Amino acid sequence: MSNPFPRNYHHARASFLTAAHQAHARLSSYFHPLAGPEGETLATDVAWIGEEDAHWVLVLLSATHGVEGFSGSAAQVDCLQQPIQLPPGVAIVLIHAVNPHGFAWLRRVNEDGVDLNRNFIDFAQPLPINTGYHQLAESILPRSLDAVCLHHCDLQLQTFREKYGTTVYEQALSAGQFHHPHGLFYGGTAPTWSRQTCETIIHDFQLAKRKRLALIDFHTGIGPYGYGEPICDHPPGSLGVTLARQWYGEAVTEPALGTSISVAKHGLSDFGWINLIGDPLVFIALEFGTYPFDSMLQALRADHWLHAKGVIDWNAPETHAIKAAIRQHFYPDHDDWRARVLTRSRQSIQQALTGLANEARRSTRSITHFASLQYGE
């Protein structure tokens, strides 16, 4: 098998399409209106393996946060390269690079600076207010990246954290904000291209009509180095949580209960899928840890500062340095980290397929039993 880890978005897409063709998957592509930094075509590509009318479907989703797509793409390509034997009634749909612009431009956000994983809210309602972020906005995204300015901003952030605690601090920064367009974790003012594409895929593939839909959304950036945490944002006590624990074990964490490395957030992709699919959905975010939270903050603030300036010179030394830092945080250049990603991804995919297959078998037995009773009568 070839190495599934890509060099860049263009390589990731080529590898995914090649692997999908070799796996005899049915392919569909949703083309983005903009291009990548080298003028390359951007698209969200979908590969379907298994029966078209399968009632039990596993969805593998990558690059919700663009630059985090390296590991998600690798997990998808690796899955396509495996000799998977799907039981009757079970299918896999792989949605590659749902935020292709962020992936190509090495950004966590999309072409409008919007965090797709804060964009799934009802924009007909009043926008959520994050008072903590508003208080810290100028320290989170400074006017300059010089050492004196950054030191002053970091002192302001540290003072806030010492006063209110780490959880409140991380919620202020990352729970989502809707009033600082150039800032971090910005949820936008309307559904983005990527959100609309997700909703179109759900419609086109009739995913809401399946009996059970398991979804694994691949992420990186927070948590213990190399550990893949299965995070479940279904409401506590719901069927989604119950099935997630049955399938993935007690490692499943819940931000709503404070058991996850991730704090509770606004506008998650999870919520959008839950609203459109309902009870048939079992959604987890598989979060692979890299470096400390403060390291992520430094990488993100530099990237947002760079793009707030306007047109980006992709070949400038400053751009190279900033992009190298954000890539390294979300995609560590170490073989041991990548090996852990593949191992955990394979395990989680197998757990989901086992859960779906068990449901399919139980349903088949029930139908057979019912038919025999009818015949006996």
Residue, then its C-alpha position, 0 to 999 in steps of 0.5 A: m500500500s502507498n503512504p496515505f499521508p499527503r504533502n498538500y491539498h492537491h496531493a491529498r485530492a489526487s490520492f483520494l480520487t485514485a484510491a476511490h477508483q481502485a476501490h471501485a467506489r462511485l464518485s461525485s464532486y462538488f466544486h468550490p468557486l475559488a482556487g487554491p494558492e497555486g491555482e489548483t481546483l478545489a472540490t469536496d469529493v464523495a466516494w460511495i462503497g457498497e449498496e446504493d440503497a444500504h440502510w446502514v451507512l458509515v460516513l467518514l468526514s475530513a477537513t471540517h477545519g481545513v488544515e486538519g485535513f491531512s490526517g483525515s484525508a490519510a485515514q480516508v485513503d487508508c480506508l479505501q486501500q483496505p480489503i474491507q468486506l461489507p455485509p449486506g445492507v452496509a455502505i461507506v461514504l467518504i466525504h473528502a475535504v468538506n472545507p477544501h479552501g482551508f485545506a489548500w491555503l493551510r487555514r483552519v477556517n474557510e475562504d471568509g475566515v469562518d470556522l465551519n465548526r461554529n457555522f451550524i446555527d440558525f441564523a434567523q435567530p439572534l447571534p450568540i454572544n461570547t462576552g469573554y471573547h469580546q473582552l479579550a478580542e484585541s489580545i487574541l488577535p493583536r495588531s502586531l506580531d512583534a515580541v513586545c506586543l505579543h508579550h503584552c497580549d499574553l499577559q492580558l490572556q494570562t490574567f483572565r485565565e488566572k481570574y476565571g480558570t482554564t475552562v472559562y478561558e478556553q470557552a471564551l477563546s474557542a466556544g465560538q464568536f459571531h462579532h469579530p470577523h477577522g478573529l479566531f473561532y468566528g461562526g459567520t453571519a450566514p451558512t457557508w459554502s461548506r455547510q451548504t455542501c454538507e446539506t446538499i450531500i445529505h440530500d443527494f445521497q438521501l442520508a436522512k432516510r437510512k435506518r442508521l448513520a454512523l459518522i466519524d469527523f476527523h480532527t487534530g490539534i487538542g489533547p494528548y499527543g497522538y491520542g484519538e479522543p472520540i468526542c460525542d456532542h449528542p445531548p447527554g442521555s440520548l440514543g446517539v450517546t448510548l450507541a456511541r458508548q456501545w460501539y466505541g467504548e468508555a473512551v467516549t467523552e461528552p463536552a456537555l458533561g465536562t468529560s472531554i478535552s473539548v469545551a462545549k461550543h456553538g454551531l458545531s457540524d455535529f449539531g447540523w447533522i443531528n438536526l437533519i438526520g435525527d435519531p438514526l445518527v451516531f456522530i463522533a469527532l475523532e480528535f487527535g492531540t498534538y501540542p498544548f492549547d497555547s501553541m495552537l493559539q499562537a499558530l492561529r493568531a499569526d495566521h489570522w493576523l496574516h490574512a487580515k492584512g489582505v491579499i497574501d503573497w504565498n511565496a513571501p518568507e513571512t507567509h512560509a513561516i506562519k504557514a509552516a507553524i500552523r501546519q506543524h501544530f495540526y499535522p506534526d511531522h513525525d512518523d510516530w504521530r502518523a502511525r497512531v493516527l492510522t491505528r486509531s482511525r482503523q480501530s474506530i472505523q472497524q468499531a463503527l462498521t461492527g456496530l452497523a453490521n450488528e444492527a443489520r443482522r438483528s434487523t434481518r433476523s427480525i424480518t426473517h422471524f416475522a416472515s416465518l410467523q406470517y407463513g406459519e399462520 
